[in-house]
Amino acid sequence: MNGIVGASGLILDELLLWEKGGKGRRGMSMVAAEVPEAPIAPELCGEGPDFPDLSEIDVVRHYTRLSQWNFGVDSGMYPLGSCTMKYNPKLNDRLAATPEIACVHPMLDDASCQGVLRIMFELQQFLAAITGLDAVSLQPAAGAQGELAGMLIFAAWFQSRGERRTKILIPDTAHGTNPASAALCGFTPVPLKSGADGRLAVETVAAAMDGETAGIMLTNPNTLGIFESNIRAIADVVHSGGGLVYGDGANMNAVMGIADAGKCGIDVMHLNLHKTFSTPHGGGGPGAGPVCVVRVLEPFLPGPRVVQDDGGYRLAAGGPESIGRLHAFHGNFSVLVRAWAYIRSMGPENLRQASRLAVLNANYLKERLKGTLHLPYDQPSLHECVFSDLLQHGAGVTTLDIAKRLIDYGYHPPTIYFPLVVPGAIMIEPTETECRDDLDQFVAALKAVVQEARDNPELLRQAPVRTKVRRLDETRAARHPCLRG
Ligand SMILES: *Cc1c(COP(=O)(O)O)cnc(C)c1O
């Protein structure tokens, strides 16, 4: 039974009609006009869409109820690995919503919007400092678009040198978007196998590197939550073969102010502001994936970028070698404002501390849960740890069942079946914002679920049982989406 049972015993669901409203209901009343009505030419107004008529309370209740059926970082722990679903200070939302910032029209001339240009300029500088790279473009509007920009920069660089290189090395622990981005730019992704310790070995890269290889794309920390500690030696091998090194920096939350991408030998790297820097990632909402490069690649960056000179701040279009624009205007500007506000309010030492705590929390969970769940790579982890359902196979319980049952305990499920190198993966990223009590409670919930898997596996296969919507047929939902209630 899906409905909420009310005190009278009625199933409230059946009373909560999805289609609301009735002709003639009103959410407001207009004051009488003080001037005579002026008729508007019918061709200017036409027939409006047939929206339902609703009173204010209909609308408020509808959206409030929807928000209560939803799960978000503000309602509970959201350990969705690889997404860094941390709590973000509301102050940053408030600043991004300031009318002086939110209402600036993107076609204003530079002189009229010095304040927002300054925010963009400073953010470019902050991100250069955080990554240890030299130049930044805020153009890409998502992590994957940052990768695309990076691959276009690789292609433009080799073209400018008259070299034709067609392959990109990508380890099996990279994020799935990496090979897709490389392929979109016409490169052939060459998969590399990681070692038994979950790291890429220098010899593996050396053996694969040849004159047709444009470079490597390395997610670091990788999707096992493990730091690719051979990164510098790997970069040296790739560079000496004439290739470039792309660092996928979406997992920056683990290493802010601690690992310097420039010193690691990375030439191009994107960041996910909608993970690390104060905008949540989940739900497919707006994002920003700035791309950062070493000095020699600066001419290829997408434009426009903000520069500062005697006249103040201004938008400078890319030069002749630039890969151009990635979209109209400046992307999801409010995400940039949140990142700027977050970095300014935290300062370098607190950013570093956030990363340290994110790593501490993941290691704490890893140590407390290994044995309860199978830990395929027993290595010190960074910001997330990856388990599997191997120990539950005997009971016929899978990762999906465990994830669904966790929902009944009030948790958003971890990321499941990713990374692909771990069959039945359960990828947990607690982030720095969970305190020890909350981590302990999460451990207790997972242990209880695993105990249930032994005692009553059917319970897990039926889960979730306490939610508004029971287990979905995800394939059918994707193939035949029903977008009405
Ligand atoms: C999230 C993520 C991406 C892609 O970012 P989107 O904004 O979702 O496109 C790329 N790489 C890694 C490692 C990620 O975690």
PDBQT file of the ligand as one rigid body, heavy atoms in Angstrom, charges set to zero:
ROOT
HETATM    1  C1  LIG A 501      30.760  14.136 -11.516  1.00  0.00    +0.000 C 
HETATM    2  C2  LIG A 501      31.987  13.794 -12.221  1.00  0.00    +0.000 A 
HETATM    3  C3  LIG A 501      32.185  14.165 -13.569  1.00  0.00    +0.000 A 
HETATM    4  C4  LIG A 501      31.113  14.788 -14.435  1.00  0.00    +0.000 C 
HETATM    5  O1  LIG A 501      30.562  15.952 -13.956  1.00  0.00    +0.000 OA
HETATM    6  P1  LIG A 501      29.145  16.465 -14.499  1.00  0.00    +0.000 P 
HETATM    7  O2  LIG A 501      29.006  17.831 -13.995  1.00  0.00    +0.000 OA
HETATM    8  O3  LIG A 501      28.138  15.512 -13.936  1.00  0.00    +0.000 OA
HETATM    9  O4  LIG A 501      29.171  16.403 -15.981  1.00  0.00    +0.000 OA
HETATM   10  C5  LIG A 501      33.401  13.870 -14.136  1.00  0.00    +0.000 A 
HETATM   11  N1  LIG A 501      34.367  13.236 -13.450  1.00  0.00    +0.000 NA
HETATM   12  C6  LIG A 501      34.198  12.842 -12.171  1.00  0.00    +0.000 A 
HETATM   13  C7  LIG A 501      35.328  12.161 -11.451  1.00  0.00    +0.000 C 
HETATM   14  C8  LIG A 501      33.010  13.108 -11.506  1.00  0.00    +0.000 A 
HETATM   15  O5  LIG A 501      32.865  12.707 -10.242  1.00  0.00    +0.000 OA
ENDROOT
TORSDOF 0
